[in-house]
């Protein structure tokens, strides 16, 4: 059974800091890994999708890496802003368009 | 804006009642998945529909059931509601054969409160 763990559960940083969020998974036989952002009481917004054959993806100030053999992914946020405050979730899928297994998220607070 | 629309946005029901939640996915998205997200936790997979057939189910009892229609919209039905069913219910759609292979697009969710 796939298990996804995200550390830390909560993180508070001053504006402008670079930060790293961690995601680990127990079964390396994944099809893809996706990072999401969730604002309080809202749905999920996809940030980055990494296929199992890829090592990283970048979008603006965000960079996600994947090390499938060790069961780890990191989300790097550069020059954090108060608007980045949200919960960040990672999810892995075992097959194409298959069910996703989610971590419980990291809640990020960026202070002005 | 993901193009996935869920209704209603909020709902309050009494224990023992039945509820139907709806999801309208993007055009051509023939796969829809439903998730339950309890407060402070990640979403948990309920089931998935592909071309109107159930295509995988998580660890949820039979009182959670679903439908997918020819236009690929979907419903989640929950019978005999329990207090623990209070959660945010999310649907996600995906389209095979796109460049973003396997990417799931989520709706804004339906907040169900059971009292």
Interface residues (C-beta under 8 A of the other chain):
Chain A: X4 X31 X32 X34 X36 X41 X42 X43 X44 X45 X46 X49 X51 X89 X91 X93 X96 X97 X98 X99 X100 X101 X102 X103 X104 X105
Chain B: X2 X6 X31 X33 X35 X40 X41 X42 X43 X44 X45 X48 X50 X56 X58 X88 X90 X92 X94 X96 X100 X101 X102 X103 X104 X105 X106 X107 X108 X109 X111
